[in-house]
């Protein structure tokens, strides 16, 4: 499975990230504690950390381990967030993050729908899923809007270091073909 480096929607361009995106990613959302609250990674302390993460993302892309996309506005090219696919045999996990000024505009829903549509068109992919913290109601709503069903609760499933050092409960959502 080799995903495209660019996926377009009505309002967005999802594209393979570039190293020069680091300053915009850092200032846009990676250092914002409200945005990173339910992430499984700590808020970035400086732009150098963002450069290191981007370098790792690009290595994962080349190795076929994970495919991250910068979510950009089609009309301006502004980076609003990131969405990633993590393939595992016949299934793909997705995850996303969005800068606070862009919350509530449907961008993550639009990006997630495009990624899910692409994934489920692949002959070898039968399931797309995501997990979310039980308190992350906004993310739960996104997953519902893209047609995913909540399959249950995962007890003590993930550590969200910006909330707690202990594993927290999460929901698992999925869509299948």
DRENTI-647853 format. One record per atom (N, C-alpha, C): residue number from 1; residue in three letters; atom name; x, y, z. Coordinates in pm, 1 decimal. Example, Ala and Ser with C-alpha at 12.3 -4.5 7.8 and 13.67 -1.06 7.14 Angstrom:
PT  pos  code  site         X         Y         Z
PT    1   ala     N    1319.0    -569.0     780.0
PT    1   ala    CA    1230.0    -450.0     780.0
PT    1   ala     C    1320.0    -330.0     780.0
PT    2   ser     N    1285.0    -225.0     708.0
PT    2   ser    CA    1367.0    -106.0     714.0
PT    2   ser     C    1290.0       3.0     787.0
***
This chain:
PT  pos  code  site         X         Y         Z
PT    1   unk     N      84.3    -118.2       0.0
PT    1   unk    CA       0.0       0.0       0.0
PT    1   unk     C      88.2     123.8       0.0
PT    2   unk     N      69.0     208.1     -97.5
PT    2   unk    CA     142.5     333.4    -105.2
PT    2   unk     C      42.9     445.9    -128.6
PT    3   unk     N      12.5     523.2     -25.8
PT    3   unk    CA     -87.0     630.1     -42.9
PT    3   unk     C     -32.5     745.2    -127.6
PT    4   unk     N    -123.0     823.3    -182.4
PT    4   unk    CA     -79.2     940.7    -259.1
PT    4   unk     C     -15.3    1043.4    -166.1
PT    5   unk     N      73.2    1125.0    -221.3
PT    5   unk    CA     135.9    1229.6    -140.8
PT    5   unk     C      45.9    1350.9    -125.3
PT    6   unk     N     -66.9    1350.2    -196.5
PT    6   unk    CA    -159.6    1464.1    -193.6
PT    6   unk     C    -302.0    1412.3    -211.6
PT    7   unk     N    -392.4    1460.3    -126.7
PT    7   unk    CA    -534.3    1429.1    -137.5
PT    7   unk     C    -608.4    1562.4    -128.6
PT    8   unk     N    -697.3    1588.7    -223.9
PT    8   unk    CA    -772.3    1713.9    -223.4
PT    8   unk     C    -917.8    1689.5    -186.5
PT    9   unk     N    -974.0    1784.2    -113.1
PT    9   unk    CA   -1116.8    1785.1     -81.3
PT    9   unk     C   -1171.9    1919.9    -128.8
PT   10   unk     N   -1295.8    1947.3     -96.6
PT   10   unk    CA   -1356.8    2073.2    -139.4
PT   10   unk     C   -1280.2    2195.6     -86.8
PT   11   unk     N   -1237.5    2189.3      39.0
PT   11   unk    CA   -1172.3    2306.5      99.3
PT   11   unk     C   -1027.0    2285.2     137.4
PT   12   unk     N    -979.6    2160.7     130.0
PT   12   unk    CA    -849.5    2127.5     186.0
PT   12   unk     C    -757.8    2057.8      85.7
PT   13   unk     N    -629.5    2069.7     113.4
PT   13   unk    CA    -528.6    1986.2      49.3
PT   13   unk     C    -455.3    1915.4     162.2
PT   14   unk     N    -458.0    1782.8     158.2
PT   14   unk    CA    -379.4    1702.5     251.3
PT   14   unk     C    -252.6    1666.4     175.0
PT   15   unk     N    -138.5    1704.4     229.0
PT   15   unk    CA     -14.6    1679.6     157.1
PT   15   unk     C      93.1    1626.4     250.6
PT   16   unk     N     186.5    1556.1     191.5
PT   16   unk    CA     300.8    1507.0     267.1
PT   16   unk     C     371.2    1628.7     328.9
PT   17   unk     N     403.2    1620.9     458.2
PT   17   unk    CA     467.7    1736.3     521.8
PT   17   unk     C     609.9    1757.8     469.0
PT   18   unk     N     657.2    1879.6     488.6
PT   18   unk    CA     792.6    1917.8     447.6
PT   18   unk     C     864.6    1975.8     568.7
PT   19   unk     N     995.0    1964.6     570.0
PT   19   unk    CA    1073.1    2015.3     683.4
PT   19   unk     C    1046.7    2164.3     706.6
PT   20   unk     N    1025.4    2239.1     600.2
PT   20   unk    CA    1003.1    2383.2     616.4
PT   20   unk     C     867.2    2415.7     679.0
PT   21   unk     N     784.4    2314.4     702.8
PT   21   unk    CA     657.1    2334.7     772.1
PT   21   unk     C     675.1    2351.1     923.5
PT   22   unk     N     790.1    2313.8     975.2
PT   22   unk    CA     811.0    2309.5    1120.5
PT   22   unk     C     772.4    2439.3    1193.1
PT   23   unk     N     816.5    2556.1    1150.0
PT   23   unk    CA     777.8    2677.2    1224.6
PT   23   unk     C     626.5    2698.6    1230.0
PT   24   unk     N     556.6    2673.6    1118.0
PT   24   unk    CA     411.2    2691.2    1116.7
PT   24   unk     C     342.2    2588.0    1206.0
PT   25   unk     N     392.0    2465.0    1206.1
PT   25   unk    CA     334.8    2361.0    1291.6
PT   25   unk     C     357.8    2394.8    1438.8
PT   26   unk     N     477.7    2439.0    1470.3
PT   26   unk    CA     508.7    2473.5    1609.6
PT   26   unk     C     419.8    2587.4    1658.7
PT   27   unk     N     417.9    2697.8    1585.0
PT   27   unk    CA     339.9    2813.0    1632.2
PT   27   unk     C     190.0    2789.5    1618.5
PT   28   unk     N     149.3    2711.0    1518.0
PT   28   unk    CA       7.8    2689.0    1492.6
PT   28   unk     C     -60.6    2601.0    1594.8
PT   29   unk     N       9.3    2492.4    1638.8
PT   29   unk    CA     -59.4    2402.2    1731.5
PT   29   unk     C      30.3    2316.5    1819.1
PT   30   unk     N     150.8    2284.1    1778.6
PT   30   unk    CA     230.1    2184.2    1852.1
PT   30   unk     C     269.9    2229.4    1991.8
PT   31   unk     N     275.2    2359.6    2015.6
PT   31   unk    CA     310.8    2410.4    2148.6
PT   31   unk     C     189.8    2451.4    2231.1
PT   32   unk     N      70.8    2441.3    2173.7
PT   32   unk    CA     -50.9    2488.7    2239.4
PT   32   unk     C    -106.3    2380.6    2333.5
PT   33   unk     N    -105.7    2405.4    2464.9
PT   33   unk    CA    -151.2    2303.6    2560.0
PT   33   unk     C    -298.3    2265.1    2545.2
PT   34   unk     N    -382.5    2354.9    2494.1
PT   34   unk    CA    -523.4    2319.9    2471.2
PT   34   unk     C    -536.1    2221.9    2355.1
PT   35   unk     N    -457.0    2243.7    2250.7
PT   35   unk    CA    -460.9    2155.3    2133.7
PT   35   unk     C    -403.4    2018.2    2167.6
PT   36   unk     N    -295.1    2016.6    2242.0
PT   36   unk    CA    -225.0    1890.5    2269.5
PT   36   unk     C    -278.4    1816.4    2391.5
PT   37   unk     N    -379.8    1868.5    2453.5
PT   37   unk    CA    -433.5    1809.5    2577.3
PT   37   unk     C    -453.1    1659.0    2568.1
PT   38   unk     N    -517.9    1609.8    2464.2
PT   38   unk    CA    -548.3    1466.6    2453.0
PT   38   unk     C    -454.4    1391.6    2358.3
PT   39   unk     N    -344.5    1455.0    2322.5
PT   39   unk    CA    -246.2    1386.4    2238.0
PT   39   unk     C    -164.9    1287.9    2324.2
PT   40   unk     N    -100.9    1192.7    2259.0
PT   40   unk    CA     -15.5    1098.2    2331.1
PT   40   unk     C     128.2    1148.1    2334.9
PT   41   unk     N     148.8    1273.7    2300.0
PT   41   unk    CA     279.6    1337.3    2304.5
PT   41   unk     C     269.0    1470.7    2377.6
PT   42   unk     N     379.6    1512.3    2435.4
PT   42   unk    CA     383.9    1639.1    2508.5
PT   42   unk     C     385.7    1756.9    2412.6
PT   43   unk     N     334.6    1869.4    2457.2
PT   43   unk    CA     345.8    1992.7    2379.8
PT   43   unk     C     492.5    2018.4    2349.5
PT   44   unk     N     520.3    2066.4    2228.4
PT   44   unk    CA     659.4    2093.3    2191.7
PT   44   unk     C     711.3    2214.6    2268.2
PT   45   unk     N     833.6    2203.8    2313.9
PT   45   unk    CA     894.7    2313.2    2390.8
PT   45   unk     C     959.5    2417.5    2300.3
PT   46   unk     N    1001.3    2376.3    2181.2
PT   46   unk    CA    1067.4    2467.7    2088.2
PT   46   unk     C    1054.8    2413.4    1946.6
PT   47   unk     N    1085.8    2496.1    1848.2
PT   47   unk    CA    1070.2    2457.1    1708.1
PT   47   unk     C    1168.3    2346.2    1669.6
PT   48   unk     N    1281.2    2337.7    1737.8
PT   48   unk    CA    1377.0    2230.3    1708.6
PT   48   unk     C    1313.2    2093.7    1732.7
PT   49   unk     N    1231.3    2083.9    1836.4
PT   49   unk    CA    1160.6    1959.3    1863.9
PT   49   unk     C    1064.6    1926.5    1748.6
PT   50   unk     N    1000.0    2027.8    1695.0
PT   50   unk    CA     908.9    2007.6    1582.0
PT   50   unk     C     986.3    1959.6    1460.1
PT   51   unk     N    1102.9    2017.3    1434.7
PT   51   unk    CA    1186.6    1969.0    1323.9
PT   51   unk     C    1220.7    1820.8    1341.4
PT   52   unk     N    1255.1    1780.8    1463.1
PT   52   unk    CA    1289.8    1640.2    1489.0
PT   52   unk     C    1170.5    1547.8    1463.8
PT   53   unk     N    1051.9    1589.8    1506.1
PT   53   unk    CA     931.4    1508.7    1485.2
PT   53   unk     C     901.8    1497.7    1335.2
PT   54   unk     N     913.3    1607.9    1263.1
PT   54   unk    CA     890.6    1604.2    1118.7
PT   54   unk     C     989.2    1511.0    1049.2
PT   55   unk     N    1113.4    1515.2    1090.8
PT   55   unk    CA    1213.4    1425.4    1032.8
PT   55   unk     C    1173.4    1279.3    1054.9
PT   56   unk     N    1126.2    1249.0    1173.6
PT   56   unk    CA    1080.6    1112.8    1205.4
PT   56   unk     C     958.3    1075.8    1120.4
PT   57   unk     N     863.6    1169.3    1105.9
PT   57   unk    CA     745.0    1144.0    1022.7
PT   57   unk     C     784.5    1108.0     879.8
PT   58   unk     N     879.5    1182.0     824.7
PT   58   unk    CA     921.4    1158.1     686.8
PT   58   unk     C     993.9    1024.1     674.0
PT   59   unk     N    1069.2     984.8     775.3
PT   59   unk    CA    1133.0     852.8     774.0
PT   59   unk     C    1027.7     742.7     780.6
PT   60   unk     N     924.9     761.0     863.9
PT   60   unk    CA     815.9     663.8     871.8
PT   60   unk     C     746.2     651.8     736.6
PT   61   unk     N     725.1     766.1     668.8
PT   61   unk    CA     659.8     766.0     537.9
PT   61   unk     C     741.7     679.8     441.1
PT   62   unk     N     870.8     705.5     434.8
PT   62   unk    CA     956.0     632.8     340.2
PT   62   unk     C     962.1     483.6     373.3
PT   63   unk     N     955.5     448.5     500.8
PT   63   unk    CA     960.6     308.0     542.5
PT   63   unk     C     824.4     238.5     529.6
PT   64   unk     N     719.0     317.2     508.5
PT   64   unk    CA     585.2     259.5     497.7
PT   64   unk     C     521.4     227.6     631.3
PT   65   unk     N     572.6     287.0     739.2
PT   65   unk    CA     520.1     260.4     873.0
PT   65   unk     C     402.9     350.8     910.8
PT   66   unk     N     402.3     473.2     860.8
PT   66   unk    CA     296.5     570.0     890.7
PT   66   unk     C     301.1     678.3     783.9
PT   67   unk     N     184.7     734.1     755.1
PT   67   unk    CA     172.6     837.1     652.3
PT   67   unk     C     101.8     957.7     712.0
PT   68   unk     N     178.5    1062.3     739.2
PT   68   unk    CA     122.4    1185.5     795.3
PT   68   unk     C     100.0    1286.1     683.6
PT   69   unk     N      -8.1    1358.8     695.9
PT   69   unk    CA     -42.4    1463.5     599.8
PT   69   unk     C     -60.2    1595.1     673.5
PT   70   unk     N      -2.8    1702.0     617.4
PT   70   unk    CA     -34.8    1836.0     663.5
PT   70   unk     C    -173.3    1868.6     609.6
PT   71   unk     N    -261.0    1914.9     696.1
PT   71   unk    CA    -394.1    1959.6     654.0
PT   71   unk     C    -380.9    2107.8     621.7
PT   72   unk     N    -397.0    2144.0     494.4
PT   72   unk    CA    -381.9    2283.5     453.9
PT   72   unk     C    -509.9    2334.2     389.1
PT   73   unk     N    -531.9    2462.8     403.1
PT   73   unk    CA    -647.3    2526.2     338.8
PT   73   unk     C    -618.0    2541.2     189.9
PT   74   unk     N    -710.1    2497.6     107.5
PT   74   unk    CA    -689.5    2498.4     -37.5
PT   74   unk     C    -665.0    2639.4     -89.9
PT   75   unk     N    -738.3    2738.2     -36.9
PT   75   unk    CA    -727.3    2873.6     -92.4
PT   75   unk     C    -601.8    2949.0     -49.6
PT   76   unk     N    -544.2    2914.7      66.8
PT   76   unk    CA    -428.6    2991.2     115.8
PT   76   unk     C    -303.3    2908.1     139.6
PT   77   unk     N    -318.3    2776.6     150.6
PT   77   unk    CA    -202.8    2692.0     181.9
PT   77   unk     C    -168.6    2689.4     330.3
PT   78   unk     N    -247.1    2758.1     412.5
PT   78   unk    CA    -222.0    2762.7     556.4
PT   78   unk     C    -233.8    2622.7     617.3
PT   79   unk     N    -133.7    2586.6     697.3
PT   79   unk    CA    -138.2    2458.3     767.3
PT   79   unk     C    -229.6    2472.6     888.0
PT   80   unk     N    -333.0    2388.1     893.1
PT   80   unk    CA    -427.4    2394.5    1003.9
PT   80   unk     C    -408.8    2279.8    1102.2
PT   81   unk     N    -340.2    2174.3    1058.9
PT   81   unk    CA    -321.7    2058.6    1145.8
PT   81   unk     C    -255.1    1945.1    1071.7
PT   82   unk     N    -277.2    1824.7    1122.2
PT   82   unk    CA    -214.1    1705.1    1066.1
PT   82   unk     C    -310.4    1588.3    1083.1
PT   83   unk     N    -306.8    1496.3     986.6
PT   83   unk    CA    -381.3    1371.1     997.6
PT   83   unk     C    -286.9    1261.3     952.4
PT   84   unk     N    -294.1    1146.6    1018.8
PT   84   unk    CA    -201.1    1038.0     987.1
PT   84   unk     C    -274.7     906.2     973.4
PT   85   unk     N    -217.7     820.8     889.3
PT   85   unk    CA    -263.8     682.9     874.1
PT   85   unk     C    -151.8     591.7     921.5
PT   86   unk     N    -188.3     494.2    1003.0
PT   86   unk    CA     -93.5     394.6    1053.6
PT   86   unk     C    -140.8     257.2    1006.7
PT   87   unk     N     -83.2     206.0     895.7
PT   87   unk    CA    -129.2      76.7     843.6
PT   87   unk     C     -80.3     -41.0     927.2
PT   88   unk     N    -164.0    -143.4     933.6
PT   88   unk    CA    -129.9    -267.1    1003.4
PT   88   unk     C    -204.3    -380.2     933.7
PT   89   unk     N    -136.4    -444.1     839.2
PT   89   unk    CA    -193.2    -552.2     759.3
PT   89   unk     C    -320.1    -506.8     687.6
PT   90   unk     N    -437.0    -551.6     729.8
PT   90   unk    CA    -563.6    -524.3     662.5
PT   90   unk     C    -640.1    -406.6     722.2
PT   91   unk     N    -577.5    -333.9     813.8
PT   91   unk    CA    -647.4    -223.5     879.6
PT   91   unk     C    -555.9    -101.6     891.1
PT   92   unk     N    -619.5      11.8     912.9
PT   92   unk    CA    -546.7     138.5     926.8
PT   92   unk     C    -603.6     214.1    1046.1
PT   93   unk     N    -514.5     260.1    1132.5
PT   93   unk    CA    -553.4     351.6    1240.5
PT   93   unk     C    -531.2     494.2    1190.8
PT   94   unk     N    -621.0     584.1    1229.3
PT   94   unk    CA    -600.5     725.0    1197.0
PT   94   unk     C    -591.8     806.6    1325.6
PT   95   unk     N    -524.6     918.8    1314.4
PT   95   unk    CA    -514.9    1014.6    1423.8
PT   95   unk     C    -500.7    1153.6    1364.1
PT   96   unk     N    -538.0    1254.2    1441.2
PT   96   unk    CA    -536.1    1389.5    1386.6
PT   96   unk     C    -517.7    1492.1    1497.3
PT   97   unk     N    -479.7    1612.3    1454.9
PT   97   unk    CA    -465.3    1726.8    1543.8
PT   97   unk     C    -498.8    1850.8    1461.7
PT   98   unk     N    -559.7    1950.3    1525.8
PT   98   unk    CA    -600.0    2071.5    1454.9
PT   98   unk     C    -573.1    2194.4    1540.5
PT   99   unk     N    -518.6    2297.8    1477.5
PT   99   unk    CA    -491.1    2423.8    1546.6
PT   99   unk     C    -621.1    2486.7    1597.1
PT  100   unk     N    -613.7    2544.9    1715.0
PT  100   unk    CA    -733.1    2598.5    1780.8
PT  100   unk     C    -812.4    2699.9    1697.6
PT  101   unk     N    -747.9    2792.1    1622.7
PT  101   unk    CA    -828.1    2886.9    1544.1
PT  101   unk     C    -917.4    2820.7    1438.9
PT  102   unk     N    -890.5    2694.1    1408.6
PT  102   unk    CA    -965.7    2623.9    1304.9
PT  102   unk     C   -1066.9    2524.6    1361.5
PT  103   unk     N   -1080.2    2519.4    1492.7
PT  103   unk    CA   -1177.3    2430.0    1555.0
PT  103   unk     C   -1318.8    2470.1    1513.0
PT  104   unk     N   -1406.1    2371.6    1504.7
PT  104   unk    CA   -1547.4    2396.9    1480.1
PT  104   unk     C   -1584.1    2431.4    1336.8
PT  105   unk     N   -1490.5    2414.7    1242.7
PT  105   unk    CA   -1517.6    2449.1    1102.7
PT  105   unk     C   -1532.9    2326.0    1014.3
PT  106   unk     N   -1522.9    2208.6    1073.2
PT  106   unk    CA   -1541.9    2086.3     996.5
PT  106   unk     C   -1420.0    2038.6     919.7
PT  107   unk     N   -1304.1    2099.1     943.6
PT  107   unk    CA   -1184.2    2061.0     867.8
PT  107   unk     C   -1138.0    1918.9     898.7
PT  108   unk     N   -1136.8    1880.8    1025.8
PT  108   unk    CA   -1091.5    1745.5    1059.6
PT  108   unk     C   -1189.9    1642.2    1005.0
PT  109   unk     N   -1317.1    1671.6    1013.4
PT  109   unk    CA   -1417.1    1580.1     958.4
PT  109   unk     C   -1394.0    1561.8     808.4
PT  110   unk     N   -1371.2    1670.4     738.4
PT  110   unk    CA   -1347.1    1665.3     593.6
PT  110   unk     C   -1219.3    1587.5     561.3
PT  111   unk     N   -1113.9    1613.3     636.8
PT  111   unk    CA    -986.7    1543.0     614.8
PT  111   unk     C    -999.8    1394.6     647.2
PT  112   unk     N   -1063.6    1363.8     758.6
PT  112   unk    CA   -1079.4    1223.8     799.3
PT  112   unk     C   -1164.7    1148.2     698.0
PT  113   unk     N   -1269.1    1210.3     649.6
PT  113   unk    CA   -1355.3    1144.6     549.4
PT  113   unk     C   -1274.5    1113.1     423.6
PT  114   unk     N   -1188.2    1204.9     380.6
PT  114   unk    CA   -1107.1    1183.1     260.6
PT  114   unk     C   -1008.2    1068.0     281.2
PT  115   unk     N    -946.0    1063.5     397.0
PT  115   unk    CA    -849.9     957.1     426.8
PT  115   unk     C    -921.1     822.0     435.9
PT  116   unk     N   -1034.6     819.8     503.6
PT  116   unk    CA   -1111.8     695.6     517.2
PT  116   unk     C   -1158.7     647.0     380.1
PT  117   unk     N   -1209.7     739.1     298.6
PT  117   unk    CA   -1255.8     700.8     164.4
PT  117   unk     C   -1141.5     640.0      84.1
PT  118   unk     N   -1024.8     704.4      88.0
PT  118   unk    CA    -909.6     650.7      14.6
PT  118   unk     C    -874.0     511.9      68.0
PT  119   unk     N    -864.4     499.0     199.4
PT  119   unk    CA    -822.3     372.4     260.0
PT  119   unk     C    -916.3     258.3     224.1
PT  120   unk     N   -1046.2     282.9     233.4
PT  120   unk    CA   -1142.3     175.9     208.8
PT  120   unk     C   -1155.5     141.0      60.5
PT  121   unk     N   -1099.5     222.1     -26.9
PT  121   unk    CA   -1094.3     188.9    -169.6
PT  121   unk     C    -979.3      92.1    -200.3
PT  122   unk     N    -887.7      76.6    -103.9
PT  122   unk    CA    -774.2     -13.8    -126.0
PT  122   unk     C    -821.5    -158.0    -107.5
PT  123   unk     N    -789.4    -246.1    -201.0
PT  123   unk    CA    -837.3    -384.3    -192.1
PT  123   unk     C    -793.7    -457.3     -65.0
PT  124   unk     N    -679.9    -420.5     -10.1
PT  124   unk    CA    -627.1    -493.5     105.6
PT  124   unk     C    -671.8    -436.7     240.5
PT  125   unk     N    -744.8    -325.2     240.2
PT  125   unk    CA    -786.2    -260.9     365.5
PT  125   unk     C    -934.7    -285.6     389.4
PT  126   unk     N    -966.1    -339.9     507.7
PT  126   unk    CA   -1103.8    -373.4     543.1
PT  126   unk     C   -1155.9    -294.3     662.2
PT  127   unk     N   -1066.8    -224.3     732.4
PT  127   unk    CA   -1107.2    -158.5     856.9
PT  127   unk     C   -1024.6     -32.1     875.9
PT  128   unk     N   -1091.3      76.0     912.4
PT  128   unk    CA   -1024.5     199.5     954.0
PT  128   unk     C   -1077.6     229.6    1092.8
PT  129   unk     N    -985.8     257.5    1185.6
PT  129   unk    CA   -1027.8     280.1    1323.1
PT  129   unk     C    -950.0     393.0    1387.5
PT  130   unk     N   -1000.8     438.6    1500.0
PT  130   unk    CA    -935.5     543.9    1578.5
PT  130   unk     C    -974.3     525.0    1724.3
PT  131   unk     N    -887.9     572.3    1810.5
PT  131   unk    CA    -919.5     573.6    1953.0
PT  131   unk     C    -918.8     718.7    2000.8
PT  132   unk     N    -993.7     742.7    2105.5
PT  132   unk    CA   -1000.8     876.9    2161.3
PT  132   unk     C   -1025.0     868.3    2311.5
PT  133   unk     N    -971.4     962.4    2383.5
PT  133   unk    CA    -992.3     969.0    2527.8
PT  133   unk     C   -1142.0     982.2    2557.6
PT  134   unk     N   -1185.8     921.7    2667.1
PT  134   unk    CA   -1328.7     926.7    2701.6
PT  134   unk     C   -1379.0    1069.1    2725.8
PT  135   unk     N   -1290.1    1160.5    2758.6
PT  135   unk    CA   -1331.4    1298.7    2782.0
PT  135   unk     C   -1321.5    1386.7    2657.3
PT  136   unk     N   -1264.5    1334.7    2548.3
PT  136   unk    CA   -1246.3    1415.1    2427.3
PT  136   unk     C   -1372.2    1407.7    2340.0
PT  137   unk     N   -1472.1    1481.9    2381.4
PT  137   unk    CA   -1602.3    1479.9    2316.0
PT  137   unk     C   -1593.2    1531.4    2171.8
PT  138   unk     N   -1510.8    1631.1    2145.9
PT  138   unk    CA   -1498.8    1685.8    2010.0
PT  138   unk     C   -1447.4    1578.6    1913.8
PT  139   unk     N   -1348.3    1502.8    1955.4
PT  139   unk    CA   -1295.1    1397.3    1870.3
PT  139   unk     C   -1397.5    1286.2    1850.2
PT  140   unk     N   -1469.7    1252.6    1953.5
PT  140   unk    CA   -1575.4    1151.2    1941.3
PT  140   unk     C   -1677.6    1195.4    1836.9
PT  141   unk     N   -1712.1    1321.7    1838.1
PT  141   unk    CA   -1810.9    1374.9    1743.3
PT  141   unk     C   -1758.3    1365.0    1600.3
PT  142   unk     N   -1631.1    1397.4    1578.8
PT  142   unk    CA   -1570.9    1384.8    1445.4
PT  142   unk     C   -1584.7    1240.8    1395.6
PT  143   unk     N   -1549.5    1146.4    1479.7
PT  143   unk    CA   -1552.4    1006.1    1439.8
PT  143   unk     C   -1694.7     960.5    1407.6
PT  144   unk     N   -1791.1    1009.9    1482.7
PT  144   unk    CA   -1931.1     978.1    1453.6
PT  144   unk     C   -1973.8    1038.1    1319.9
PT  145   unk     N   -1932.2    1163.3    1293.2
PT  145   unk    CA   -1972.5    1231.3    1170.2
PT  145   unk     C   -1915.0    1165.4    1045.1
PT  146   unk     N   -1800.9    1097.4    1057.4
PT  146   unk    CA   -1743.1    1030.6     940.0
PT  146   unk     C   -1794.7     887.8     925.2
PT  147   unk     N   -1891.1     851.1    1007.6
PT  147   unk    CA   -1955.4     721.9     992.6
PT  147   unk     C   -1897.3     609.2    1075.0
PT  148   unk     N   -1805.8     640.5    1164.2
PT  148   unk    CA   -1749.9     536.4    1249.6
PT  148   unk     C   -1847.5     503.4    1362.0
PT  149   unk     N   -1842.8     379.4    1405.4
PT  149   unk    CA   -1925.6     332.9    1515.9
PT  149   unk     C   -1836.9     311.5    1638.5
PT  150   unk     N   -1887.0     349.6    1754.2
PT  150   unk    CA   -1814.8     321.8    1877.9
PT  150   unk     C   -1829.3     173.1    1908.0
PT  151   unk     N   -1717.0     104.9    1916.8
PT  151   unk    CA   -1718.3     -39.0    1941.6
PT  151   unk     C   -1700.8     -73.9    2089.0
PT  152   unk     N   -1663.1      24.6    2168.3
PT  152   unk    CA   -1649.7      -3.7    2309.8
PT  152   unk     C   -1547.6      83.9    2377.5
PT  153   unk     N   -1525.8      52.9    2503.3
PT  153   unk    CA   -1431.0     127.9    2585.0
PT  153   unk     C   -1305.2      43.9    2605.2
PT  154   unk     N   -1193.2     109.6    2598.8
PT  154   unk    CA   -1063.6      45.4    2622.2
PT  154   unk     C   -1012.7      95.6    2757.3
PT  155   unk     N   -1016.3      11.7    2855.5
PT  155   unk    CA    -977.3      51.1    2991.1
PT  155   unk     C    -826.5      70.4    3001.5
PT  156   unk     N    -790.1     183.1    3064.4
PT  156   unk    CA    -648.7     213.0    3090.0
PT  156   unk     C    -566.2     193.2    2963.1
PT  157   unk     N    -613.6     250.5    2852.8
PT  157   unk    CA    -559.9     220.9    2720.2
PT  157   unk     C    -439.9     306.2    2679.4
PT  158   unk     N    -445.8     436.9    2704.3
PT  158   unk    CA    -340.9     525.6    2652.8
PT  158   unk     C    -302.9     629.9    2756.6
PT  159   unk     N    -177.9     667.2    2751.7
PT  159   unk    CA    -129.9     775.9    2837.4
PT  159   unk     C    -137.5     905.3    2757.1
PT  160   unk     N    -205.3    1001.5    2812.8
PT  160   unk    CA    -212.2    1136.0    2756.2
PT  160   unk     C    -132.6    1224.4    2853.0
PT  161   unk     N      -1.7    1240.1    2826.2
PT  161   unk    CA      88.1    1302.1    2924.8
PT  161   unk     C      54.9    1446.4    2959.4
PT  162   unk     N     -26.1    1511.7    2877.0
PT  162   unk    CA     -66.2    1648.6    2908.7
PT  162   unk     C    -183.8    1652.1    3006.1
PT  163   unk     N    -241.7    1533.0    3034.7
PT  163   unk    CA    -353.0    1521.1    3128.7
PT  163   unk     C    -310.1    1444.9    3253.3
PT  164   unk     N    -240.6    1331.3    3232.9
PT  164   unk    CA    -204.9    1244.6    3344.1
PT  164   unk     C     -87.9    1154.4    3305.5
PT  165   unk     N     -12.3    1111.2    3404.3
PT  165   unk    CA      96.5    1015.6    3380.8
PT  165   unk     C      46.3     871.9    3381.0
PT  166   unk     N     -79.9     853.0    3416.0
PT  166   unk    CA    -135.9     718.3    3421.0
PT  166   unk     C    -218.2     690.6    3295.8
PT  167   unk     N    -227.3     563.9    3254.5
PT  167   unk    CA    -311.6     530.8    3139.7
PT  167   unk     C    -457.4     568.2    3166.9
PT  168   unk     N    -522.1     618.4    3062.5
PT  168   unk    CA    -660.2     663.9    3071.9
PT  168   unk     C    -749.5     576.7    2984.2
PT  169   unk     N    -876.9     576.3    3016.4
PT  169   unk    CA    -974.1     502.6    2936.0
PT  169   unk     C    -994.7     573.2    2802.5
PT  170   unk     N   -1025.6     494.0    2701.7
PT  170   unk    CA   -1052.4     548.9    2570.0
PT  170   unk     C   -1164.3     472.4    2502.6
PT  171   unk     N   -1219.2     535.0    2399.1
PT  171   unk    CA   -1318.2     467.6    2315.2
PT  171   unk     C   -1250.0     426.2    2186.7
PT  172   unk     N   -1294.9     314.5    2129.3
PT  172   unk    CA   -1248.6     274.3    1997.5
PT  172   unk     C   -1365.4     285.7    1900.9
PT  173   unk     N   -1338.6     352.9    1790.7
PT  173   unk    CA   -1436.1     372.9    1683.3
PT  173   unk     C   -1381.2     307.4    1557.1
PT  174   unk     N   -1470.8     255.9    1472.3
PT  174   unk    CA   -1425.5     194.4    1347.4
PT  174   unk     C   -1532.6     201.5    1241.1
PT  175   unk     N   -1484.6     189.1    1117.3
PT  175   unk    CA   -1570.1     172.9    1001.3
PT  175   unk     C   -1507.2      60.8     918.9
PT  176   unk     N   -1591.5     -24.6     861.9
PT  176   unk    CA   -1540.5    -139.0     786.4
PT  176   unk     C   -1609.6    -147.3     650.6
PT  177   unk     N   -1553.0    -231.5     566.0
PT  177   unk    CA   -1621.2    -259.6     438.1
PT  177   unk     C   -1651.9    -406.2     429.9
***
